Amino acid sequence: MLTPALYRTRITHLRRAPVRHYFEHRGYSWYVDVDDLPRFPLWLRPFARFDARDHLWADPAPGSNDSLRQRIDAFLARRGIDLEGGTVTALLQARVLGYVFNPLSLYWCHDADGVLRHVIAEVHNTYGERHAYLLPPDGIAPVSKQLYVSPFNDVDGYYRVRAPRPNGQLDVAISLHQQNRPAFVATMRGTRRPATVGELLRLQMVAPMAPLMGALGIRRQGITLWLRRVPVVPRPKTPAQERISQR
């Protein structure tokens, strides 16, 4: 089992077209084994709650237990993949005081021999919608964009994702390519920290309500782009199975 860890993150967004626009913000993410999610004292759980409903998609049978692991296995099974119980580690955000926002969640899927076989990159937008992309182990192969994420980009082009498994350092990058050139690049970097009660309390002071602040920051940057008269692309209708509630 993986020892849970926290990463104090620095996230950057660089838009190259139709205007150049850059911003960054700080937050934190969890790195966990989905079969052994962190457990904290009752009084601390409002600041770190993991809920399967916040990730991927499932249609569990009545009365069945819904878990993040089951959702990952179901996602892979629909693509003819069976990990045979292999470890899955994830980089994601937990709910904080009932709110969650995961712009990008990553899942590293290993087989029963511990060999990394697949990476899942799950993208969420600020409209309560999501889409998961299946990547090869190195995460380098391009994948076609399927989800409307920004009101200033249409659902066109492809992503390239660099997502090595975190160790002492976290270094993830995702770029959107349109018309054969990168239109947008986001990075997430951070340093590993122990997932202790003291560290979690410290992060609540330096990054209070991190999921909410991240979502508000993205909306604030959207207003900035709108004021710069960047054209708005209408949002297409999203299939019901990709819509979720973030509250």
PLY file of the C-alpha trace (Angstrom):
ply
format ascii 1.0
element vertex 247
property float x
property float y
property float z
element edge 246
property int vertex1
property int vertex2
end_header
0.00 0.00 0.00
1.15 3.52 -0.81
1.66 5.88 2.11
-0.67 8.85 1.43
1.09 12.11 0.63
0.28 15.77 0.05
1.78 18.05 -2.57
1.80 21.80 -2.08
1.25 22.79 -5.69
2.01 25.70 -7.96
-0.31 25.66 -10.96
0.32 27.74 -14.07
-1.89 28.48 -17.07
-0.50 29.95 -20.28
-2.87 30.83 -23.11
-1.12 31.50 -26.41
-4.09 32.22 -28.69
-6.03 34.25 -29.60
-4.31 36.44 -26.98
-1.41 35.71 -24.69
-2.50 35.40 -21.07
-0.70 33.90 -18.06
-1.64 33.30 -14.44
-0.67 31.01 -11.59
-2.06 30.03 -8.22
-1.14 27.83 -5.27
-3.02 24.92 -3.79
-2.46 21.33 -2.73
-3.32 17.84 -3.95
-3.47 14.37 -2.47
-1.53 11.37 -3.75
-3.22 8.19 -2.56
-3.77 4.49 -3.11
-7.44 4.25 -4.08
-7.76 1.01 -2.10
-6.44 2.63 1.08
-7.75 6.19 1.26
-6.58 8.34 4.21
-8.63 8.28 7.39
-8.55 11.17 9.83
-10.13 11.92 13.21
-13.83 12.79 13.01
-13.22 16.49 13.74
-10.80 16.79 10.80
-12.81 14.91 8.18
-14.67 18.02 6.89
-11.28 19.18 5.55
-10.45 15.94 3.74
-13.35 13.83 2.51
-13.02 11.46 -0.45
-16.26 10.70 -2.27
-16.49 8.31 -5.23
-19.26 10.46 -6.74
-16.70 13.16 -7.47
-14.80 11.01 -9.94
-15.43 9.13 -13.19
-18.87 7.61 -13.73
-20.73 4.64 -12.37
-24.18 3.11 -12.56
-24.11 0.82 -9.52
-26.78 -1.77 -8.96
-29.29 -0.91 -6.22
-27.80 -1.63 -2.82
-24.26 -2.14 -4.12
-21.25 -0.38 -2.66
-19.96 2.47 -4.82
-16.24 3.15 -4.51
-13.54 4.97 -6.44
-11.83 1.66 -7.15
-15.02 0.23 -8.62
-15.42 3.27 -10.85
-11.87 2.96 -12.14
-12.28 -0.77 -12.82
-15.58 -0.10 -14.62
-13.99 2.63 -16.76
-11.22 0.24 -17.78
-13.56 -2.73 -18.26
-15.60 -0.76 -20.80
-12.35 -0.59 -22.79
-11.55 -4.26 -22.41
-8.90 -3.77 -19.69
-8.58 -5.82 -16.48
-5.89 -4.88 -13.95
-6.50 -8.15 -12.05
-6.43 -6.28 -8.75
-3.29 -4.27 -9.49
-2.60 -1.07 -7.55
-4.11 2.22 -8.67
-2.64 5.44 -7.30
-4.32 8.80 -7.79
-3.53 12.50 -7.67
-6.67 14.45 -6.82
-8.33 16.90 -4.47
-10.59 15.95 -1.58
-13.72 17.75 -0.50
-13.09 20.65 1.87
-16.12 21.77 3.91
-18.36 20.03 1.38
-16.87 21.53 -1.79
-14.66 19.89 -4.39
-13.15 20.97 -7.69
-10.72 18.74 -9.57
-9.65 20.46 -12.83
-7.35 17.49 -13.48
-7.26 14.15 -11.67
-4.73 11.48 -12.59
-4.81 7.73 -12.00
-1.79 5.47 -12.49
-3.05 1.93 -13.16
-0.76 -1.06 -12.50
-1.25 -4.73 -13.21
-0.99 -7.53 -10.65
2.81 -7.60 -11.12
3.11 -3.89 -10.29
3.82 -2.81 -13.88
2.31 0.53 -14.90
-0.09 -0.21 -17.77
-2.30 2.84 -18.19
-2.82 6.41 -17.04
-6.27 7.97 -16.78
-6.49 11.77 -17.02
-9.87 13.06 -15.85
-10.72 16.67 -16.72
-13.43 18.66 -14.93
-14.77 22.04 -16.01
-16.45 24.75 -13.95
-19.90 23.76 -15.28
-19.98 20.52 -13.28
-18.98 18.34 -16.24
-16.13 15.90 -16.75
-14.45 13.57 -19.20
-11.77 10.92 -18.68
-9.04 10.13 -21.20
-7.16 6.83 -21.33
-3.43 7.32 -21.90
-0.52 4.92 -22.40
1.95 4.48 -19.50
4.22 7.29 -20.70
1.21 9.56 -21.26
2.79 11.03 -24.38
0.38 9.94 -27.12
-2.06 12.68 -28.17
-5.76 12.33 -27.29
-8.58 14.21 -29.00
-10.26 16.84 -26.87
-13.79 15.72 -25.96
-14.98 18.15 -23.26
-15.80 21.86 -23.39
-13.55 23.30 -20.71
-13.12 27.02 -21.39
-15.67 29.41 -22.93
-12.77 30.73 -25.02
-11.86 27.40 -26.66
-14.08 25.16 -28.74
-14.08 21.36 -28.47
-11.38 20.91 -31.06
-7.75 19.82 -31.24
-5.92 17.36 -29.03
-4.13 17.16 -25.68
-0.64 16.05 -24.87
-0.20 15.02 -21.25
3.07 14.53 -19.37
2.26 12.77 -16.13
5.13 10.81 -14.55
4.27 9.16 -11.26
4.95 11.58 -8.39
7.89 10.93 -6.09
9.68 13.60 -4.10
8.55 16.08 -6.73
5.36 16.43 -8.73
5.76 17.63 -12.34
2.68 17.38 -14.56
1.95 19.26 -17.79
-0.99 19.24 -20.18
-1.10 21.17 -23.45
-3.97 21.78 -25.86
-2.95 21.83 -29.51
-5.15 23.46 -32.13
-4.29 24.11 -35.76
-1.04 22.20 -35.19
0.26 24.51 -32.50
-0.08 24.72 -28.71
-2.92 27.07 -27.82
-2.87 26.47 -24.06
-0.42 24.93 -21.59
-1.02 24.14 -17.91
1.52 22.81 -15.43
1.26 21.52 -11.87
4.39 21.21 -9.80
4.96 20.59 -6.13
7.00 19.04 -3.37
5.92 15.93 -1.47
4.81 16.36 2.15
3.62 13.79 4.68
-0.15 13.41 4.98
-0.26 14.04 8.72
-2.82 15.85 10.84
-0.34 18.67 11.45
0.46 19.10 7.75
-3.21 19.11 6.77
-3.96 21.75 9.41
-1.06 23.86 8.18
-2.37 23.69 4.62
-5.77 24.89 5.78
-4.04 28.06 6.99
-1.82 28.72 3.96
-4.41 27.53 1.38
-7.87 27.79 2.99
-10.76 26.30 0.99
-8.31 25.38 -1.78
-10.87 23.74 -4.13
-13.21 26.73 -3.95
-10.39 29.23 -4.34
-9.15 27.35 -7.40
-12.58 27.43 -9.03
-13.05 31.13 -8.24
-9.59 31.91 -9.60
-10.43 30.28 -12.94
-13.68 32.23 -13.16
-11.86 35.46 -12.35
-9.41 34.84 -15.18
-12.36 34.14 -17.48
-13.77 37.57 -16.69
-10.35 39.08 -17.48
-10.33 37.40 -20.91
-13.90 38.50 -21.58
-12.95 42.10 -20.78
-10.13 41.75 -23.30
-12.83 40.89 -25.87
-11.69 37.33 -26.49
-14.54 35.68 -28.44
-16.82 33.39 -26.42
-17.54 29.93 -27.82
-21.07 28.62 -27.02
-21.10 25.54 -24.78
-22.43 22.39 -26.47
-24.83 20.06 -24.70
-22.96 17.48 -22.63
-24.21 13.89 -22.18
-25.91 13.37 -18.81
-23.36 10.76 -17.74
-20.62 13.39 -17.81
-22.46 15.91 -15.62
-21.82 15.94 -11.89
-22.57 18.11 -8.91
-19.59 19.71 -7.20
-21.48 20.36 -3.97
0 1
1 2
2 3
3 4
4 5
5 6
6 7
7 8
8 9
9 10
10 11
11 12
12 13
13 14
14 15
15 16
16 17
17 18
18 19
19 20
20 21
21 22
22 23
23 24
24 25
25 26
26 27
27 28
28 29
29 30
30 31
31 32
32 33
33 34
34 35
35 36
36 37
37 38
38 39
39 40
40 41
41 42
42 43
43 44
44 45
45 46
46 47
47 48
48 49
49 50
50 51
51 52
52 53
53 54
54 55
55 56
56 57
57 58
58 59
59 60
60 61
61 62
62 63
63 64
64 65
65 66
66 67
67 68
68 69
69 70
70 71
71 72
72 73
73 74
74 75
75 76
76 77
77 78
78 79
79 80
80 81
81 82
82 83
83 84
84 85
85 86
86 87
87 88
88 89
89 90
90 91
91 92
92 93
93 94
94 95
95 96
96 97
97 98
98 99
99 100
100 101
101 102
102 103
103 104
104 105
105 106
106 107
107 108
108 109
109 110
110 111
111 112
112 113
113 114
114 115
115 116
116 117
117 118
118 119
119 120
120 121
121 122
122 123
123 124
124 125
125 126
126 127
127 128
128 129
129 130
130 131
131 132
132 133
133 134
134 135
135 136
136 137
137 138
138 139
139 140
140 141
141 142
142 143
143 144
144 145
145 146
146 147
147 148
148 149
149 150
150 151
151 152
152 153
153 154
154 155
155 156
156 157
157 158
158 159
159 160
160 161
161 162
162 163
163 164
164 165
165 166
166 167
167 168
168 169
169 170
170 171
171 172
172 173
173 174
174 175
175 176
176 177
177 178
178 179
179 180
180 181
181 182
182 183
183 184
184 185
185 186
186 187
187 188
188 189
189 190
190 191
191 192
192 193
193 194
194 195
195 196
196 197
197 198
198 199
199 200
200 201
201 202
202 203
203 204
204 205
205 206
206 207
207 208
208 209
209 210
210 211
211 212
212 213
213 214
214 215
215 216
216 217
217 218
218 219
219 220
220 221
221 222
222 223
223 224
224 225
225 226
226 227
227 228
228 229
229 230
230 231
231 232
232 233
233 234
234 235
235 236
236 237
237 238
238 239
239 240
240 241
241 242
242 243
243 244
244 245
245 246
